[in-house]
Amino acid sequence: MVNRTINQEKEYLELERLEVKSSLTGLLPHDIARRYHALPISKDGEKITVVMADPNDSEARTAIVDSLGSPTYFVKADIHTIDHSLDMLWPEQSSTSPLIHVWTPVDSTRDETNAYARDLASLLVFRVSQSRCYGEGKTGYNELAEEIDLLNPHLMIIGIPNQPAFKRVPPRLSEKKLVERFPVSLLFARNPRLPLKKLLLVINNVEADDAAIDWALLLARRSRAALTILPILPPIPLMYSGLNQMSHNLPTLLNTNCPLGRKMRQIVKRLNEWEINGTLRLRDEAPDWQIRVEVLEGEYDLTITACEPHNHLLDFMCGGFVNSILDCAEQPILVAKNPPA
């Protein structure tokens, strides 16, 4: 049954119950339906009526029309109602689609974090689950670890309250503990904002860089955001400063056969293939300051970096690159340990 409702002078459909017609639902591939939150509901002659979460999305309309191959009439509907109907129609795909698990230990961030997680899941075509654990500390972390083992999410989003710098003593300690403890990619949602327009990818030259690269390219492609890539390079010794042959430059980096050079060439190739607006950035400061200056100056909507192998000596001496980002960033940070899917 389909009820038509008028809300604030905008017409939309409210789906109370959907009589599944395989002749219609089978016309639209599951990945298209999921990505654009769309569902064919009726057919009148050659014209097919499709409910969508955002009928103003021209890319979505084009993809749906191409898939259906028929004249199409679009109607706006509630996104959660559509997704619930898709879960009922394709339960096997719904249960295996990538999962975002949301944890908000502080009440003040719960609504903002949940809304951010839902919008990000909609962008990525992921499912969302809410943690039943509340509060930090040993008990909360143990309960959260059990949830992660059970659900095996691809990403965990953590609501982080915004605090003035003078109140962070020691700075970002809880975030660092979470990075060390949990085996899943973590997104610390501090001052979250959408849509994503500017992304920063920090390349640490570690094994998990590939996961961070996959997350960054996927997010940039889906959101059409501009992506800046910052490879962390060793500083030029003072005795060689000013010598052209000893300075960092992109042509040299992209042509070298070292692991970082090969990695950067792969990134450039994927940027071109996916038509992503990408910028490669090189800096000459000390490694931790390369990150701090870029994060603070760039005002990025999201910074993505790889999780480093935990090293107590490295943390003691220089803090580690991930810790540098956690300490200085005032926007969301994604620490990648595993690829998106």
C-alpha positions as CSV (number, residue, x, y, z in Angstrom):
1,M,0.0,0.0,0.0
2,V,1.3,3.5,-0.9
3,N,0.0,6.5,1.0
4,R,0.5,10.0,-0.4
5,T,1.4,12.6,2.2
6,I,1.8,16.4,2.0
7,N,4.5,17.8,4.3
8,Q,5.5,21.5,4.4
9,E,4.0,22.0,0.9
10,K,6.4,19.3,-0.5
11,E,4.9,16.2,-2.0
12,Y,6.4,12.8,-1.1
13,L,5.4,9.2,-0.8
14,E,5.2,7.3,2.4
15,L,5.5,3.6,1.9
16,E,3.6,1.7,4.6
17,R,3.6,-1.6,2.9
18,L,5.1,-2.7,-0.4
19,E,3.7,-5.4,-2.6
20,V,6.8,-6.8,-4.3
21,K,6.5,-7.1,-8.0
22,S,9.5,-9.0,-9.3
23,S,8.9,-7.7,-12.8
24,L,9.6,-4.2,-11.5
25,T,12.2,-4.7,-8.8
26,G,14.3,-6.9,-11.0
27,L,14.7,-4.2,-13.5
28,L,16.9,-2.1,-11.3
29,P,20.2,-3.7,-10.2
30,H,20.7,-4.0,-6.5
31,D,23.9,-2.0,-6.4
32,I,22.2,0.9,-8.3
33,A,19.1,0.7,-6.0
34,R,21.3,0.7,-2.9
35,R,23.7,3.4,-4.0
36,Y,21.0,5.9,-4.9
37,H,18.3,4.7,-2.4
38,A,15.8,4.1,-5.2
39,L,13.0,1.6,-5.9
40,P,10.6,1.1,-8.8
41,I,7.0,0.9,-7.4
42,S,4.7,1.0,-10.4
43,K,4.4,0.9,-14.2
44,D,1.9,2.7,-16.4
45,G,2.4,1.6,-20.0
46,E,6.0,2.3,-20.7
47,K,6.5,4.8,-17.9
48,I,8.0,3.5,-14.6
49,T,7.6,5.4,-11.3
50,V,10.6,5.3,-9.1
51,V,10.8,6.5,-5.5
52,M,14.2,8.1,-4.5
53,A,15.7,9.7,-1.5
54,D,17.0,12.6,-3.7
55,P,15.3,13.1,-7.0
56,N,17.4,16.2,-7.6
57,D,20.6,14.1,-8.0
58,S,21.2,14.2,-11.7
59,E,23.8,11.5,-11.6
60,A,21.4,9.1,-9.8
61,R,18.6,9.9,-12.3
62,T,20.8,9.2,-15.3
63,A,22.1,5.9,-13.8
64,I,18.5,4.7,-13.1
65,V,17.1,5.7,-16.5
66,D,20.0,3.9,-18.2
67,S,19.4,0.8,-16.1
68,L,15.6,0.8,-16.7
69,G,15.7,1.8,-20.3
70,S,12.2,3.3,-20.1
71,P,10.6,6.7,-19.5
72,T,10.8,7.3,-15.8
73,Y,8.9,9.4,-13.3
74,F,10.7,10.2,-10.0
75,V,9.1,10.8,-6.7
76,K,10.8,11.7,-3.4
77,A,10.5,9.3,-0.4
78,D,12.0,8.9,3.0
79,I,15.5,7.4,2.7
80,H,15.0,5.0,5.7
81,T,11.7,3.7,4.4
82,I,13.3,3.0,1.0
83,D,16.3,1.3,2.6
84,H,14.0,-0.9,4.8
85,S,12.1,-2.0,1.7
86,L,15.4,-2.8,0.0
87,D,16.4,-4.9,3.0
88,M,13.2,-6.8,2.7
89,L,13.6,-7.3,-1.0
90,W,17.2,-8.4,-1.0
91,P,18.0,-9.7,2.5
92,E,21.0,-11.7,1.4
93,Q,22.7,-8.7,-0.1
94,S,21.7,-6.5,2.9
95,S,23.3,-8.9,5.4
96,T,26.6,-8.9,3.5
97,S,27.0,-5.3,2.6
98,P,29.8,-3.3,4.3
99,L,29.0,-2.1,7.8
100,I,29.7,1.1,9.8
101,H,29.5,0.7,13.6
102,V,28.8,3.8,15.5
103,W,30.0,4.4,19.1
104,T,29.1,7.6,21.0
105,P,30.4,7.4,24.6
106,V,29.4,11.0,25.3
107,D,25.7,12.0,25.2
108,S,26.4,15.5,23.9
109,T,27.7,14.1,20.6
110,R,25.2,11.3,20.0
111,D,22.7,13.0,17.7
112,E,25.4,14.7,15.6
113,T,27.5,11.6,15.3
114,N,24.6,9.3,14.3
115,A,23.4,11.8,11.7
116,Y,27.0,12.0,10.3
117,A,27.2,8.2,10.2
118,R,23.9,7.8,8.4
119,D,24.9,10.4,5.8
120,L,28.3,8.8,5.3
121,A,26.8,5.3,5.0
122,S,24.3,6.6,2.4
123,L,27.3,8.1,0.4
124,L,29.2,4.8,0.6
125,V,26.2,2.4,0.3
126,F,27.1,0.8,3.7
127,R,24.8,-0.4,6.5
128,V,24.9,1.3,9.9
129,S,24.7,-0.3,13.4
130,Q,24.5,1.5,16.7
131,S,26.7,0.4,19.7
132,R,24.9,-0.4,22.9
133,C,28.0,0.5,24.9
134,Y,28.1,3.8,26.8
135,G,30.9,5.4,28.5
136,E,34.7,5.0,28.3
137,G,37.1,3.1,30.6
138,K,38.0,-0.5,30.8
139,T,34.4,-1.8,31.0
140,G,33.2,0.2,28.1
141,Y,36.2,-0.8,25.9
142,N,35.7,-4.5,26.8
143,E,32.1,-4.4,25.8
144,L,32.9,-2.5,22.6
145,A,35.6,-5.1,21.7
146,E,33.0,-7.8,22.0
147,E,30.6,-6.0,19.7
148,I,33.4,-5.5,17.1
149,D,34.3,-9.2,17.2
150,L,30.7,-10.1,16.7
151,L,29.8,-7.6,14.0
152,N,33.1,-7.4,12.2
153,P,32.5,-3.9,10.8
154,H,34.5,-2.3,8.0
155,L,34.6,1.1,9.8
156,M,33.8,2.3,13.3
157,I,32.8,5.9,13.8
158,I,33.4,7.4,17.2
159,G,31.7,10.6,18.4
160,I,34.4,12.9,19.9
161,P,33.3,16.0,21.8
162,N,35.0,19.3,20.8
163,Q,37.1,20.6,23.7
164,P,39.3,23.7,24.0
165,A,43.0,22.8,23.7
166,F,43.8,23.7,27.3
167,K,41.3,21.0,28.5
168,R,43.0,18.2,26.6
169,V,45.3,16.8,29.3
170,P,46.9,14.5,28.1
171,P,45.8,15.4,24.6
172,R,43.7,12.9,22.7
173,L,44.7,10.1,25.1
174,S,41.5,8.1,24.6
175,E,41.7,8.2,20.8
176,K,45.3,6.9,20.9
177,K,44.2,4.0,23.2
178,L,41.4,3.1,20.7
179,V,43.8,3.1,17.8
180,E,46.1,0.7,19.6
181,R,43.3,-1.6,20.9
182,F,40.8,-2.2,18.1
183,P,41.6,-4.0,14.8
184,V,39.1,-2.0,12.7
185,S,39.5,1.3,10.8
186,L,38.4,4.1,13.0
187,L,36.9,7.5,12.1
188,F,37.0,10.0,14.9
189,A,34.1,12.3,14.3
190,R,35.2,15.6,15.8
191,N,33.3,18.6,14.4
192,P,31.9,16.5,11.6
193,R,30.6,18.2,8.5
194,L,29.1,17.2,5.2
195,P,29.2,17.3,2.2
196,L,32.8,16.3,1.9
197,K,34.6,18.9,-0.3
198,K,38.3,18.7,0.8
199,L,40.0,15.5,1.8
200,L,43.6,15.0,2.9
201,L,45.4,11.6,2.5
202,V,48.7,11.3,4.5
203,I,51.0,8.7,3.1
204,N,53.2,7.3,5.9
205,N,55.1,4.7,3.8
206,V,53.8,1.8,5.9
207,E,52.0,-1.4,5.0
208,A,48.5,0.0,5.9
209,D,48.9,2.8,3.3
210,D,47.1,0.7,0.8
211,A,44.0,0.6,3.0
212,A,44.2,4.4,3.6
213,I,44.5,5.0,-0.2
214,D,41.4,2.8,-0.9
215,W,39.4,4.7,1.7
216,A,40.5,8.1,0.4
217,L,39.9,7.3,-3.3
218,L,36.5,5.8,-2.6
219,L,35.4,8.8,-0.5
220,A,36.7,11.3,-3.0
221,R,35.0,9.5,-5.9
222,R,31.6,9.2,-4.2
223,S,31.6,12.7,-2.8
224,R,33.4,14.4,-5.7
225,A,35.6,16.0,-3.2
226,A,39.1,17.4,-4.0
227,L,41.8,15.1,-2.7
228,T,45.2,16.3,-1.5
229,I,47.9,13.6,-1.1
230,L,50.8,14.4,1.3
231,P,53.6,11.8,1.3
232,I,55.7,12.2,4.4
233,L,59.4,12.6,3.4
234,P,62.5,12.9,5.5
235,P,63.6,16.5,5.9
236,I,66.5,17.9,3.8
237,P,69.7,18.2,6.0
238,L,70.6,21.8,6.7
239,M,74.0,21.3,5.1
240,Y,72.3,20.5,1.8
241,S,69.5,23.2,1.9
242,G,69.4,25.3,-1.2
243,L,70.9,22.7,-3.5
244,N,68.4,21.9,-6.3
245,Q,69.6,18.3,-6.6
246,M,68.9,17.7,-2.9
247,S,65.4,19.3,-2.8
248,H,62.1,17.4,-2.8
249,N,60.3,17.6,-6.1
250,L,57.4,15.7,-7.6
251,P,59.0,14.6,-10.9
252,T,61.9,13.0,-9.0
253,L,59.5,11.3,-6.6
254,L,57.2,10.0,-9.3
255,N,60.1,8.6,-11.3
256,T,62.0,6.9,-8.6
257,N,61.7,3.2,-8.2
258,C,61.6,3.2,-4.4
259,P,58.4,1.8,-2.7
260,L,57.0,5.3,-2.1
261,G,57.6,6.3,-5.7
262,R,55.8,3.2,-7.0
263,K,53.0,3.9,-4.5
264,M,52.6,7.5,-5.7
265,R,52.5,6.4,-9.4
266,Q,49.7,4.0,-8.6
267,I,47.7,6.8,-6.9
268,V,48.1,9.1,-9.8
269,K,47.0,6.4,-12.2
270,R,43.8,5.8,-10.1
271,L,43.1,9.5,-9.8
272,N,43.1,9.8,-13.6
273,E,41.1,6.6,-14.1
274,W,38.4,7.7,-11.7
275,E,38.5,11.4,-12.7
276,I,39.2,12.6,-9.2
277,N,40.4,16.1,-8.6
278,G,43.8,15.3,-6.9
279,T,46.8,17.4,-5.8
280,L,50.2,16.0,-4.7
281,R,51.8,18.1,-2.0
282,L,55.4,18.0,-0.8
283,R,56.7,19.7,2.3
284,D,60.3,20.2,3.7
285,E,59.6,20.5,7.4
286,A,60.3,17.8,10.0
287,P,57.9,14.8,9.4
288,D,55.5,15.6,12.3
289,W,55.4,19.3,11.3
290,Q,54.7,18.4,7.7
291,I,51.4,16.9,9.0
292,R,50.6,19.5,11.5
293,V,51.1,22.5,9.2
294,E,49.1,20.9,6.3
295,V,46.2,19.8,8.6
296,L,46.0,23.2,10.2
297,E,46.4,25.3,7.0
298,G,44.2,23.1,4.8
299,E,41.0,23.1,6.8
300,Y,40.1,19.7,5.4
301,D,36.7,18.1,6.0
302,L,38.4,14.7,6.6
303,T,42.0,13.5,7.0
304,I,42.8,9.9,6.1
305,T,45.9,8.2,7.2
306,A,47.2,4.6,7.8
307,C,47.7,3.1,11.2
308,E,51.3,2.7,12.0
309,P,52.8,-0.4,13.6
310,H,52.7,0.3,17.3
311,N,56.2,1.2,18.6
312,H,56.6,2.4,22.2
313,L,60.1,3.8,21.5
314,L,58.9,5.7,18.4
315,D,55.9,7.1,20.4
316,F,58.2,8.3,23.1
317,M,60.7,9.9,20.8
318,C,58.5,11.7,18.2
319,G,54.9,10.7,19.0
320,G,54.2,8.9,15.7
321,F,52.5,10.4,12.6
322,V,49.0,9.2,13.6
323,N,49.4,10.8,17.1
324,S,50.5,14.1,15.4
325,I,47.2,14.2,13.5
326,L,45.1,13.2,16.5
327,D,46.7,16.0,18.5
328,C,46.3,18.8,16.1
329,A,43.3,18.1,13.9
330,E,39.9,19.8,14.7
331,Q,38.1,17.9,12.0
332,P,37.3,14.2,11.5
333,I,40.2,11.7,11.1
334,L,40.0,8.3,9.6
335,V,42.8,5.9,10.7
336,A,42.8,3.0,8.2
337,K,43.6,-0.5,9.2
338,N,41.6,-2.4,6.6
339,P,40.3,-1.5,3.2
340,P,36.6,-0.3,2.7
341,A,35.3,-3.7,1.4
